[in-house]
Amino acid sequence: MKTKINLNKRDYKVIGIALFAGLFFGWLFFHDSDSKTDQTTEINTREQKTIWTCSMHPQIRMDKPGKCPICGMDLIPLQKDVGSAMNISADEIQMTEAAMKIADIQTRAVKKEYPNKEIYLLGKVKPDERRISELTARFGGRIEKLYVNFTGQEVNKGEKLASIYSPALVTAQRELLESQEYKQSNPEFYKAARNKLRLWDLTDGQINDIEQSGETRSYFDILSPITGTVTRRNVTIGDYVKEGSSLFQVIDLTSVWIMFEAYESDLPWIKTNDKVNFTIQSLPGKYFNGSVSFIDPLLNPKTRIAQVRVQVQNPGLILKPEMFVSGTVTSAIAGNKKDLMIPKTSVLWTGKRAVVYVKVPDREQPTFRYREIILGPSAGDFYVVKEGLSEGEEIAVNGVFKIDAAAQLAGKPSMMNPEGSNISSEHNHGDRDLGDSTKEDHSSHQQMGMNTMDDHSEHKMQRDLEQAKFKVSGNCEMCKDRIETAAKSLEGVSSANWDVDTKIIQVSFNRDMTSLDKIHKAIASAGHDTEKESAPQEVYNNLPACCKYTRE
C-alpha cells in the first residue's frame, strides 16, 4: 500500500537550499584539490626538466642537485639557451647584449691584406771579404826590417811593411843586368828577365832603378797593396820565410758586412733589398740601417740557419769586426699578394686544431658558431688563413674563450668537445616501476659511464701529448733561441721553453710522432750538450763567444 507524501512550498524551498549548498561546497572542495594537483604536477615537471651540471666539468649531466663526481664542487642548474625558443641551430651559441658587454666580446670582419711580419735577427760585424789583402812571400829570404810593429796599425797603399833579403832575388837581378846587353839582339830574353822580377812583386819603378844603377840590391821592401788596417802579422825581424809563406793581412774596414743569422722558418719573409734596422750592443743609443744585399743559398744542416748579409759604410771605423748586432726587418711574404688575415687573439689552439667562433648573420641577438680552420704562417699579430673562412665573415676577436666556455656549459660544440654533448640525463620510461634504490643505482651507473668516457678522453690526450724536462747547457738569449728552435724543428714537438737561469728545458711532444731521444739529439746537433747527448766539437767551436758554455 503506497503512502502519499504531501509537500508544501516551504519543504521545496528547504530541499532546494540544501541541494545548492551541497553543490557549492563540493565544487569548492574539488576545485582546490585540482589546483593543488596541477601545481604539484607543474612543480614536478619543472624539477624533472632541470638538468644539473658542474661549472668546471660541463660534460657532467645530472637530473638532481648534488656534488660533481670529478672535483666535488656543487652542481649548478644548466641554463637553457636564450634563443631556445627561437629554434636556433644545435651548434649555435646565443648570448644577450648584456652578456656580450660583460664578457667584453668584440668582433671583426675577415678581410684580405698584405701579410707583413717583423723578424728579429741576431748577428755580428764582419769584414768585407772583397777588401781583404793577404801578403805572402813571393820568394824565399830573411826579414831584415819591420815597419809594422803591431797588429791593428793603419797603413796606406804603397807604404812599406817590411824589408827582406833574398839570395834568389840577387841572382834574378844579375840576370836582368846581363840581359840588357842582348836587349836589341834578343829582346825576348830581356823581357823574360823583367817579368821574372815583376812576378816576384817588384814594381816597374824598382826594376828601372836596378837597370839605371847597374848594381844589384840586397834588400827589397814589401809594400801594402791597399789602405787599411793590419789585422795579422806573422813575421818578426830575423825570420826566414819560404816562397808562399803568409806575412801580413791588411783589411779595409771603411765598409763592413753585418752578417745576420736567419732560421729557415724566417727565410720566406726575407728578400733582397729589404730594409734592416739594427743596433750594436757596444754602442748604446746609436741606430743604424741598411738593406739586405745577399742571402746565403745554402742552409747549415746542423744549426738550420742561413746567413743574411747587410753591407754598410763605416766612417770613423766605429763598427769593429765581431761586434754583436740586433736587427729587425719588416717584410712581406714572398709573392707579395693579399691573403685572408685574422688576429691571433681570435684563435683557440688545441694542439692539433685551430678554432674560431663565427658570428651568425641575421640574428636578433648575437649568435656564434664553432668552426675549425687551417692556418698559414704567422704574420706579426695576425695569422694567414688557408682554409675555413671567407672574406666578409665576422668572427670574435676578443673574449673568444668566454664564448667557448659558454658553449661547453650548454653542451654545444666547443674547443675541447667539438662534437658537443650527446649525453642524456633522463631515465627511460621503464624506470617508473623501479624502486628508489634501483633508480639511484641506474643513475650511478649512468654517471660512471660518463666518467669512464671522460677518463678515456683524458687518457687519449695524455697519450697524444707528453711533457718532459731535462737540462741543456747554454748561457744567453741567443742560446735560448737556438735550443728552442732546434727542439721545435722536429715534427710532433708542440712547444719548447728553455730557462736561462735553471738551464732546464720543458717540451711537449707527441710520442707517436717523435721521441725524447730525438729531441736530445736535435738540440745537441745545434751545439748544446744535454743530459743524454753531447754536441759535436766542431759545432761547439762555431758557436758565438757569448754562447760557449763550460762543458762538463
ZATOR-304807 format. One record per residue (C-alpha): residue in one letter; chain; x, y, z. Coordinates in nm, 3 decimals. Example, Ala and Ser with C-alpha at 12.3 -4.5 7.8 and 13.67 -1.06 7.14 Angstrom:
<sites>
SITE  code  unit       xx       yy       zz
SITE     A     A    1.230   -0.450    0.780
SITE     S     A    1.367   -0.106    0.714
</sites>
This chain:
<sites>
SITE  code  unit       xx       yy       zz
SITE     M     A    0.000    0.000    0.000
SITE     K     A    0.154    0.323   -0.111
SITE     T     A    0.174    0.621    0.122
SITE     K     A    0.130    0.957   -0.040
SITE     I     A    0.363    1.231    0.078
SITE     N     A    0.234    1.579    0.061
SITE     L     A    0.493    1.855    0.030
SITE     N     A    0.417    2.215    0.066
SITE     K     A    0.605    2.515   -0.073
SITE     R     A    0.818    2.551    0.238
SITE     D     A    0.951    2.196    0.204
SITE     Y     A    1.051    2.259   -0.158
SITE     K     A    1.249    2.567   -0.054
SITE     V     A    1.441    2.372    0.217
SITE     I     A    1.529    2.091   -0.026
SITE     G     A    1.646    2.341   -0.292
SITE     I     A    1.867    2.531   -0.048
SITE     A     A    2.027    2.206    0.076
SITE     L     A    2.095    2.086   -0.281
SITE     F     A    2.251    2.420   -0.381
SITE     A     A    2.471    2.424   -0.070
SITE     G     A    2.592    2.072   -0.139
SITE     L     A    2.685    2.154   -0.498
SITE     F     A    2.866    2.475   -0.395
SITE     F     A    3.077    2.314   -0.122
SITE     G     A    3.152    2.016   -0.348
SITE     W     A    3.280    2.246   -0.625
SITE     L     A    3.484    2.447   -0.381
SITE     F     A    3.649    2.137   -0.234
SITE     F     A    3.728    1.958   -0.556
SITE     H     A    3.841    2.276   -0.737
SITE     D     A    4.103    2.345   -0.470
SITE     S     A    4.221    1.984   -0.486
SITE     D     A    4.254    2.002   -0.864
SITE     S     A    4.452    2.329   -0.837
SITE     K     A    4.690    2.174   -0.587
SITE     T     A    4.726    1.869   -0.810
SITE     D     A    4.802    2.091   -1.113
SITE     Q     A    5.054    2.295   -0.914
SITE     T     A    5.226    1.980   -0.788
SITE     T     A    5.236    1.840   -1.142
SITE     E     A    5.380    2.166   -1.273
SITE     I     A    5.646    2.175   -0.999
SITE     N     A    5.739    1.811   -1.061
SITE     T     A    5.752    1.873   -1.435
SITE     R     A    5.975    2.177   -1.383
SITE     E     A    6.201    1.980   -1.150
SITE     Q     A    6.222    1.697   -1.397
SITE     K     A    6.325    1.934   -1.673
SITE     T     A    6.605    2.090   -1.465
SITE     I     A    6.947    1.950   -1.557
SITE     W     A    7.236    1.995   -1.315
SITE     T     A    7.597    2.034   -1.429
SITE     C     A    7.941    2.130   -1.298
SITE     S     A    8.089    2.470   -1.381
SITE     M     A    8.436    2.313   -1.410
SITE     H     A    8.333    1.993   -1.589
SITE     P     A    8.043    2.078   -1.820
SITE     Q     A    8.031    1.721   -1.953
SITE     I     A    7.862    1.619   -1.627
SITE     R     A    7.480    1.598   -1.663
SITE     M     A    7.261    1.506   -1.362
SITE     D     A    6.883    1.513   -1.312
SITE     K     A    6.910    1.628   -0.949
SITE     P     A    7.142    1.852   -0.742
SITE     G     A    7.450    1.711   -0.574
SITE     K     A    7.830    1.705   -0.593
SITE     C     A    8.048    1.680   -0.905
SITE     P     A    8.193    1.326   -0.912
SITE     I     A    8.522    1.464   -1.054
SITE     C     A    8.608    1.771   -0.846
SITE     G     A    8.344    1.761   -0.569
SITE     M     A    8.201    2.107   -0.643
SITE     D     A    7.829    2.174   -0.600
SITE     L     A    7.631    2.118   -0.918
SITE     I     A    7.450    2.415   -1.069
SITE     P     A    7.133    2.419   -1.282
SITE     L     A    7.207    2.417   -1.652
SITE     Q     A    7.063    2.733   -1.804
SITE     K     A    6.870    2.697   -2.123
SITE     D     A    6.985    2.889   -2.426
SITE     V     A    6.839    3.236   -2.464
SITE     G     A    6.739    3.151   -2.816
SITE     S     A    6.600    2.803   -2.748
SITE     A     A    6.253    2.929   -2.817
SITE     M     A    6.369    3.079   -3.144
SITE     N     A    6.468    2.742   -3.294
SITE     I     A    6.838    2.825   -3.337
SITE     S     A    7.068    2.555   -3.473
SITE     A     A    7.206    2.293   -3.234
SITE     D     A    7.564    2.407   -3.297
SITE     E     A    7.500    2.776   -3.228
SITE     I     A    7.555    2.957   -2.900
SITE     Q     A    7.346    3.268   -2.841
SITE     M     A    7.426    3.546   -2.595
SITE     T     A    7.245    3.855   -2.474
SITE     E     A    7.373    4.205   -2.541
SITE     A     A    7.438    4.244   -2.167
SITE     A     A    7.646    3.925   -2.160
SITE     M     A    7.843    4.048   -2.461
SITE     K     A    7.932    4.370   -2.279
SITE     I     A    8.023    4.197   -1.953
SITE     A     A    8.247    3.946   -2.134
SITE     D     A    8.397    4.227   -2.346
SITE     I     A    8.339    4.026   -2.665
SITE     Q     A    8.447    4.209   -2.979
SITE     T     A    8.408    4.105   -3.341
SITE     R     A    8.580    4.188   -3.667
SITE     A     A    8.514    4.117   -4.034
SITE     V     A    8.762    3.888   -4.210
SITE     K     A    8.937    4.068   -4.495
SITE     K     A    9.231    4.030   -4.728
SITE     E     A    9.550    4.220   -4.651
SITE     Y     A    9.918    4.212   -4.736
SITE     P     A   10.079    3.989   -4.472
SITE     N     A   10.375    4.165   -4.310
SITE     K     A   10.600    4.034   -4.038
SITE     E     A   10.866    4.190   -3.819
SITE     I     A   11.156    3.949   -3.789
SITE     Y     A   11.419    3.977   -3.517
SITE     L     A   11.771    3.883   -3.623
SITE     L     A   12.098    3.842   -3.437
SITE     G     A   12.438    3.869   -3.598
SITE     K     A   12.792    4.006   -3.596
SITE     V     A   13.002    4.266   -3.773
SITE     K     A   13.232    4.101   -4.027
SITE     P     A   13.498    4.240   -4.265
SITE     D     A   13.404    4.284   -4.629
SITE     E     A   13.570    3.981   -4.788
SITE     R     A   13.634    4.179   -5.106
SITE     R     A   13.851    4.424   -4.913
SITE     I     A   14.093    4.173   -4.758
SITE     S     A   14.455    4.153   -4.882
SITE     E     A   14.678    3.863   -4.785
SITE     L     A   15.052    3.933   -4.837
SITE     T     A   15.261    3.625   -4.898
SITE     A     A   15.632    3.581   -4.972
SITE     R     A   15.688    3.568   -5.348
SITE     F     A   16.043    3.447   -5.289
SITE     G     A   16.235    3.293   -5.001
SITE     G     A   16.457    3.507   -4.778
SITE     R     A   16.521    3.665   -4.439
SITE     I     A   16.325    3.951   -4.276
SITE     E     A   16.575    4.232   -4.215
SITE     K     A   16.346    4.519   -4.114
SITE     L     A   15.984    4.561   -3.995
SITE     Y     A   15.799    4.889   -4.045
SITE     V     A   15.475    4.749   -3.895
SITE     N     A   15.539    4.667   -3.532
SITE     F     A   15.192    4.569   -3.408
SITE     T     A   14.861    4.432   -3.523
SITE     G     A   14.594    4.697   -3.575
SITE     Q     A   14.830    4.956   -3.722
SITE     E     A   14.682    5.168   -4.001
SITE     V     A   14.875    5.171   -4.330
SITE     N     A   14.832    5.344   -4.666
SITE     K     A   14.854    5.194   -5.009
SITE     G     A   15.224    5.161   -5.115
SITE     E     A   15.354    5.204   -4.759
SITE     K     A   15.647    4.986   -4.651
SITE     L     A   15.561    4.690   -4.430
SITE     A     A   15.896    4.507   -4.416
SITE     S     A   16.235    4.459   -4.591
SITE     I     A   16.359    4.120   -4.698
SITE     Y     A   16.695    3.980   -4.811
SITE     S     A   16.680    3.704   -5.073
SITE     P     A   16.975    3.534   -5.249
SITE     A     A   16.738    3.420   -5.523
SITE     L     A   16.637    3.779   -5.584
SITE     V     A   17.001    3.888   -5.611
SITE     T     A   17.056    3.620   -5.879
SITE     A     A   16.747    3.737   -6.070
SITE     Q     A   16.881    4.096   -6.070
SITE     R     A   17.210    3.982   -6.219
SITE     E     A   17.019    3.803   -6.495
SITE     L     A   16.839    4.130   -6.570
SITE     L     A   17.159    4.328   -6.591
SITE     E     A   17.317    4.068   -6.822
SITE     S     A   17.007    4.062   -7.046
SITE     Q     A   17.044    4.434   -7.109
SITE     E     A   17.337    4.357   -7.341
SITE     Y     A   17.101    4.149   -7.557
SITE     K     A   16.816    4.398   -7.545
SITE     Q     A   16.838    4.467   -7.918
SITE     S     A   16.953    4.131   -8.047
SITE     N     A   16.738    3.914   -7.817
SITE     P     A   16.451    4.123   -7.678
SITE     E     A   16.257    3.815   -7.560
SITE     F     A   16.538    3.725   -7.322
SITE     Y     A   16.532    4.078   -7.183
SITE     K     A   16.153    4.075   -7.136
SITE     A     A   16.167    3.738   -6.959
SITE     A     A   16.419    3.872   -6.706
SITE     R     A   16.200    4.174   -6.631
SITE     N     A   15.884    3.961   -6.600
SITE     K     A   16.059    3.730   -6.354
SITE     L     A   16.118    4.022   -6.118
SITE     R     A   15.768    4.158   -6.181
SITE     L     A   15.618    3.823   -6.083
SITE     W     A   15.813    3.843   -5.762
SITE     D     A   15.612    4.153   -5.679
SITE     L     A   15.872    4.416   -5.773
SITE     T     A   15.724    4.727   -5.925
SITE     D     A   15.831    4.868   -6.262
SITE     G     A   15.991    5.161   -6.078
SITE     Q     A   16.206    4.927   -5.868
SITE     I     A   16.312    4.730   -6.179
SITE     N     A   16.402    5.053   -6.365
SITE     D     A   16.614    5.168   -6.071
SITE     I     A   16.812    4.842   -6.088
SITE     E     A   16.872    4.887   -6.463
SITE     Q     A   16.977    5.251   -6.425
SITE     S     A   17.210    5.189   -6.129
SITE     G     A   17.364    4.879   -6.289
SITE     E     A   17.402    4.726   -5.944
SITE     T     A   17.208    4.459   -5.763
SITE     R     A   17.015    4.542   -5.446
SITE     S     A   17.039    4.314   -5.144
SITE     Y     A   16.713    4.422   -4.972
SITE     F     A   16.367    4.475   -5.112
SITE     D     A   16.066    4.633   -4.948
SITE     I     A   15.726    4.467   -4.912
SITE     L     A   15.459    4.731   -4.983
SITE     S     A   15.094    4.742   -4.874
SITE     P     A   14.860    4.684   -5.172
SITE     I     A   14.568    4.873   -5.011
SITE     T     A   14.489    5.133   -4.747
SITE     G     A   14.359    4.963   -4.436
SITE     T     A   14.433    4.802   -4.103
SITE     V     A   14.696    4.536   -4.039
SITE     T     A   14.492    4.258   -3.881
SITE     R     A   14.761    3.991   -3.879
SITE     R     A   15.146    3.996   -3.863
SITE     N     A   15.307    3.656   -3.899
SITE     V     A   15.680    3.751   -3.905
SITE     T     A   15.938    3.917   -3.686
SITE     I     A   16.288    4.051   -3.760
SITE     G     A   16.527    3.772   -3.848
SITE     D     A   16.264    3.520   -3.956
SITE     Y     A   16.342    3.308   -4.259
SITE     V     A   16.045    3.273   -4.489
SITE     K     A   15.976    3.039   -4.777
SITE     E     A   15.804    3.118   -5.100
SITE     G     A   15.428    3.127   -5.031
SITE     S     A   15.459    3.197   -4.657
SITE     S     A   15.195    3.431   -4.511
SITE     L     A   15.347    3.762   -4.400
SITE     F     A   15.069    4.015   -4.335
SITE     Q     A   14.693    4.056   -4.366
SITE     V     A   14.554    4.402   -4.438
SITE     I     A   14.178    4.479   -4.436
SITE     D     A   13.997    4.790   -4.549
SITE     L     A   13.733    4.845   -4.276
SITE     T     A   13.575    5.159   -4.421
SITE     S     A   13.298    4.931   -4.545
SITE     V     A   13.187    4.622   -4.347
SITE     W     A   12.929    4.344   -4.359
SITE     I     A   12.663    4.277   -4.098
SITE     M     A   12.609    3.900   -4.106
SITE     F     A   12.271    3.806   -3.955
SITE     E     A   12.158    3.452   -3.874
SITE     A     A   11.810    3.371   -4.009
SITE     Y     A   11.630    3.049   -3.924
SITE     E     A   11.472    2.856   -4.207
SITE     S     A   11.121    2.947   -4.085
SITE     D     A   11.209    3.316   -4.132
SITE     L     A   11.361    3.284   -4.480
SITE     P     A   11.028    3.307   -4.672
SITE     W     A   10.984    3.654   -4.520
SITE     I     A   11.328    3.793   -4.614
SITE     K     A   11.412    3.922   -4.962
SITE     T     A   11.700    4.110   -5.121
SITE     N     A   11.676    4.491   -5.074
SITE     D     A   11.459    4.462   -4.762
SITE     K     A   11.534    4.743   -4.516
SITE     V     A   11.703    4.637   -4.193
SITE     N     A   11.728    4.850   -3.878
SITE     F     A   11.986    4.738   -3.624
SITE     T     A   12.166    4.836   -3.307
SITE     I     A   12.510    4.748   -3.172
SITE     Q     A   12.533    4.615   -2.819
SITE     S     A   12.857    4.805   -2.750
SITE     L     A   12.723    5.132   -2.898
SITE     P     A   12.406    5.203   -2.698
SITE     G     A   12.190    5.487   -2.821
SITE     K     A   12.308    5.462   -3.181
SITE     Y     A   12.081    5.330   -3.456
SITE     F     A   12.190    5.201   -3.795
SITE     N     A   12.014    5.084   -4.107
SITE     G     A   12.092    4.911   -4.432
SITE     S     A   11.950    4.681   -4.698
SITE     V     A   11.976    4.308   -4.748
SITE     S     A   12.237    4.260   -5.021
SITE     F     A   12.274    3.882   -5.015
SITE     I     A   12.102    3.573   -4.871
SITE     D     A   12.309    3.259   -4.839
SITE     P     A   12.170    2.996   -5.079
SITE     L     A   12.289    2.714   -4.851
SITE     L     A   12.141    2.623   -4.513
SITE     N     A   12.363    2.499   -4.232
SITE     P     A   12.243    2.140   -4.179
SITE     K     A   12.330    2.142   -3.808
SITE     T     A   12.216    2.485   -3.689
SITE     R     A   11.936    2.522   -3.950
SITE     I     A   12.028    2.883   -4.023
SITE     A     A   12.132    3.083   -4.329
SITE     Q     A   12.346    3.396   -4.339
SITE     V     A   12.181    3.724   -4.439
SITE     R     A   12.424    4.000   -4.540
SITE     V     A   12.382    4.375   -4.499
SITE     Q     A   12.660    4.600   -4.630
SITE     V     A   12.713    4.934   -4.452
SITE     Q     A   12.968    5.213   -4.461
SITE     N     A   13.191    5.251   -4.156
SITE     P     A   13.315    5.608   -4.125
SITE     G     A   13.547    5.652   -3.828
SITE     L     A   13.580    5.274   -3.805
SITE     I     A   13.331    5.263   -3.515
SITE     L     A   13.198    4.926   -3.632
SITE     K     A   13.457    4.668   -3.539
SITE     P     A   13.460    4.305   -3.653
SITE     E     A   13.291    4.054   -3.416
SITE     M     A   13.065    4.315   -3.252
SITE     F     A   12.721    4.173   -3.166
SITE     V     A   12.428    4.316   -3.362
SITE     S     A   12.050    4.301   -3.307
SITE     G     A   11.834    4.384   -3.607
SITE     T     A   11.475    4.386   -3.726
SITE     V     A   11.338    4.355   -4.077
SITE     T     A   10.977    4.420   -4.169
SITE     S     A   10.891    4.234   -4.482
SITE     A     A   10.605    4.086   -4.683
SITE     I     A   10.595    3.716   -4.754
SITE     A     A   10.736    3.600   -5.087
SITE     G     A   10.482    3.656   -5.364
SITE     N     A   10.359    3.988   -5.221
SITE     K     A    9.987    3.909   -5.261
SITE     K     A    9.686    3.968   -5.040
SITE     D     A    9.571    3.686   -4.810
SITE     L     A    9.293    3.639   -4.558
SITE     M     A    9.421    3.769   -4.223
SITE     I     A    9.279    3.723   -3.873
SITE     P     A    9.417    3.843   -3.535
SITE     K     A    9.594    3.587   -3.318
SITE     T     A    9.353    3.673   -3.035
SITE     S     A    9.066    3.521   -3.234
SITE     V     A    9.219    3.172   -3.247
SITE     L     A    9.189    2.897   -2.986
SITE     W     A    9.451    2.619   -3.010
SITE     T     A    9.405    2.259   -2.901
SITE     G     A    9.744    2.138   -3.019
SITE     K     A    9.600    1.991   -3.337
SITE     R     A    9.306    2.216   -3.424
SITE     A     A    9.270    2.590   -3.471
SITE     V     A    8.922    2.709   -3.369
SITE     V     A    8.736    3.037   -3.422
SITE     Y     A    8.380    3.148   -3.344
SITE     V     A    8.194    3.294   -3.641
SITE     K     A    7.908    3.534   -3.582
SITE     V     A    7.586    3.415   -3.744
SITE     P     A    7.426    3.690   -3.953
SITE     D     A    7.058    3.792   -3.945
SITE     R     A    7.000    3.714   -3.577
SITE     E     A    6.818    3.945   -3.337
SITE     Q     A    7.067    3.861   -3.064
SITE     P     A    7.441    3.788   -3.104
SITE     T     A    7.485    3.425   -3.209
SITE     F     A    7.812    3.240   -3.273
SITE     R     A    7.903    2.913   -3.437
SITE     Y     A    8.210    2.698   -3.367
SITE     R     A    8.437    2.640   -3.669
SITE     E     A    8.772    2.469   -3.727
SITE     I     A    9.012    2.635   -3.972
SITE     I     A    9.354    2.574   -4.127
SITE     L     A    9.614    2.846   -4.067
SITE     G     A    9.910    2.954   -4.276
SITE     P     A   10.224    3.133   -4.149
SITE     S     A   10.228    3.377   -3.861
SITE     A     A   10.247    3.743   -3.965
SITE     G     A   10.318    3.952   -3.656
SITE     D     A    9.993    3.976   -3.455
SITE     F     A    9.799    3.802   -3.733
SITE     Y     A    9.767    3.461   -3.896
SITE     V     A    9.722    3.388   -4.264
SITE     V     A    9.410    3.173   -4.316
SITE     K     A    9.446    2.890   -4.568
SITE     E     A    9.104    2.724   -4.532
SITE     G     A    8.785    2.757   -4.331
SITE     L     A    8.691    3.125   -4.361
SITE     S     A    8.565    3.354   -4.636
SITE     E     A    8.618    3.725   -4.686
SITE     G     A    8.348    3.931   -4.517
SITE     E     A    8.259    3.680   -4.244
SITE     E     A    8.254    3.824   -3.892
SITE     I     A    8.446    3.647   -3.615
SITE     A     A    8.503    3.708   -3.244
SITE     V     A    8.847    3.861   -3.181
SITE     N     A    8.822    3.929   -2.807
SITE     G     A    8.658    3.724   -2.535
SITE     V     A    8.673    3.410   -2.751
SITE     F     A    8.750    3.184   -2.456
SITE     K     A    8.437    3.310   -2.277
SITE     I     A    8.222    3.214   -2.576
SITE     D     A    8.385    2.872   -2.576
SITE     A     A    8.319    2.830   -2.203
SITE     A     A    7.953    2.918   -2.255
SITE     A     A    7.935    2.664   -2.539
SITE     Q     A    8.085    2.394   -2.315
SITE     L     A    7.834    2.463   -2.038
SITE     A     A    7.549    2.448   -2.289
SITE     G     A    7.672    2.121   -2.437
SITE     K     A    7.742    2.286   -2.773
SITE     P     A    8.043    2.210   -2.996
SITE     S     A    8.349    2.371   -2.836
SITE     M     A    8.728    2.366   -2.839
SITE     M     A    8.767    2.058   -2.617
SITE     N     A    8.440    1.895   -2.724
SITE     P     A    8.399    1.953   -3.098
SITE     E     A    8.110    1.707   -3.128
SITE     G     A    7.906    1.869   -2.849
SITE     S     A    7.737    1.683   -2.560
SITE     N     A    7.515    1.390   -2.661
SITE     I     A    7.467    1.254   -2.309
SITE     S     A    7.103    1.219   -2.198
SITE     S     A    7.017    1.295   -1.835
SITE     E     A    6.665    1.147   -1.835
SITE     H     A    6.568    0.796   -1.729
SITE     N     A    6.386    0.551   -1.951
SITE     H     A    6.012    0.519   -1.906
SITE     G     A    6.058    0.166   -1.782
SITE     D     A    6.218    0.305   -1.466
SITE     R     A    5.883    0.425   -1.333
SITE     D     A    5.810    0.086   -1.178
SITE     L     A    6.153    0.056   -1.019
SITE     G     A    6.217    0.133   -0.655
SITE     D     A    6.409    0.439   -0.538
SITE     S     A    6.726    0.237   -0.476
SITE     T     A    6.710    0.088   -0.823
SITE     K     A    6.674    0.432   -0.978
SITE     E     A    6.971    0.559   -0.780
SITE     D     A    7.179    0.262   -0.893
SITE     H     A    7.077    0.330   -1.252
SITE     S     A    7.175    0.695   -1.217
SITE     S     A    7.508    0.592   -1.063
SITE     H     A    7.581    0.353   -1.347
SITE     Q     A    7.493    0.623   -1.597
SITE     Q     A    7.726    0.869   -1.423
SITE     M     A    8.000    0.606   -1.410
SITE     G     A    7.962    0.570   -1.784
SITE     M     A    8.011    0.942   -1.830
SITE     N     A    8.316    0.935   -1.600
SITE     T     A    8.460    0.647   -1.800
SITE     M     A    8.414    0.840   -2.122
SITE     D     A    8.581    1.144   -1.966
SITE     D     A    8.872    0.936   -1.830
SITE     H     A    8.916    0.776   -2.171
SITE     S     A    8.925    1.118   -2.337
SITE     E     A    9.181    1.250   -2.087
SITE     H     A    9.390    0.934   -2.125
SITE     K     A    9.390    0.975   -2.504
SITE     M     A    9.502    1.338   -2.475
SITE     Q     A    9.783    1.243   -2.238
SITE     R     A    9.889    0.968   -2.476
SITE     D     A    9.898    1.208   -2.772
SITE     L     A   10.088    1.486   -2.590
SITE     E     A   10.366    1.413   -2.343
SITE     Q     A   10.566    1.651   -2.122
SITE     A     A   10.937    1.621   -2.039
SITE     K     A   11.204    1.826   -1.860
SITE     F     A   11.580    1.794   -1.882
SITE     K     A   11.898    2.004   -1.854
SITE     V     A   12.058    2.174   -2.156
SITE     S     A   12.385    2.369   -2.138
SITE     G     A   12.386    2.730   -2.258
SITE     N     A   12.447    3.090   -2.148
SITE     C     A   12.232    3.361   -2.306
SITE     E     A   11.919    3.457   -2.500
SITE     M     A   12.088    3.356   -2.826
SITE     C     A   12.131    3.009   -2.677
SITE     K     A   11.764    3.005   -2.573
SITE     D     A   11.651    3.086   -2.926
SITE     R     A   11.884    2.826   -3.079
SITE     I     A   11.786    2.549   -2.833
SITE     E     A   11.410    2.605   -2.861
SITE     T     A   11.424    2.628   -3.241
SITE     A     A   11.621    2.303   -3.263
SITE     A     A   11.367    2.121   -3.047
SITE     K     A   11.064    2.259   -3.234
SITE     S     A   11.218    2.172   -3.571
SITE     L     A   11.112    1.811   -3.508
SITE     E     A   10.767    1.715   -3.628
SITE     G     A   10.549    1.634   -3.328
SITE     V     A   10.705    1.886   -3.084
SITE     S     A   10.432    2.136   -3.000
SITE     S     A   10.624    2.358   -2.755
SITE     A     A   10.971    2.405   -2.605
SITE     N     A   11.078    2.651   -2.335
SITE     W     A   11.438    2.673   -2.204
SITE     D     A   11.509    2.872   -1.887
SITE     V     A   11.835    3.072   -1.899
SITE     D     A   11.878    3.062   -1.520
SITE     T     A   11.793    2.700   -1.437
SITE     K     A   11.921    2.557   -1.771
SITE     I     A   11.608    2.336   -1.778
SITE     I     A   11.400    2.290   -2.094
SITE     Q     A   11.036    2.183   -2.084
SITE     V     A   10.900    2.024   -2.401
SITE     S     A   10.556    1.899   -2.506
SITE     F     A   10.556    1.642   -2.782
SITE     N     A   10.350    1.370   -2.946
SITE     R     A   10.528    1.045   -2.871
SITE     D     A   10.361    0.879   -3.170
SITE     M     A   10.545    1.122   -3.400
SITE     T     A   10.881    1.168   -3.224
SITE     S     A   11.073    1.058   -2.916
SITE     L     A   11.265    1.216   -2.630
SITE     D     A   11.591    1.073   -2.766
SITE     K     A   11.537    1.251   -3.098
SITE     I     A   11.479    1.580   -2.914
SITE     H     A   11.807    1.534   -2.723
SITE     K     A   11.993    1.467   -3.049
SITE     A     A   11.836    1.765   -3.230
SITE     I     A   11.943    2.005   -2.953
SITE     A     A   12.292    1.855   -2.935
SITE     S     A   12.333    1.887   -3.313
SITE     A     A   12.272    2.262   -3.272
SITE     G     A   12.575    2.286   -3.042
SITE     H     A   12.433    2.241   -2.689
SITE     D     A   12.504    1.950   -2.456
SITE     T     A   12.205    1.776   -2.296
SITE     E     A   12.178    1.520   -2.018
SITE     K     A   12.199    1.238   -2.274
SITE     E     A   12.376    1.381   -2.578
SITE     S     A   12.696    1.582   -2.631
SITE     A     A   12.726    1.837   -2.908
SITE     P     A   12.987    1.772   -3.181
SITE     Q     A   13.308    1.959   -3.104
SITE     E     A   13.318    2.136   -3.442
SITE     V     A   12.964    2.267   -3.391
SITE     Y     A   13.050    2.387   -3.040
SITE     N     A   13.360    2.564   -3.175
SITE     N     A   13.144    2.758   -3.425
SITE     L     A   12.916    2.899   -3.154
SITE     P     A   12.944    3.274   -3.084
SITE     A     A   13.176    3.366   -2.798
SITE     C     A   12.887    3.454   -2.564
SITE     C     A   12.729    3.111   -2.624
SITE     K     A   13.035    2.898   -2.543
SITE     Y     A   12.937    2.742   -2.213
SITE     T     A   13.167    2.540   -1.988
SITE     R     A   13.146    2.178   -2.099
SITE     E     A   13.121    1.916   -1.826
</sites>
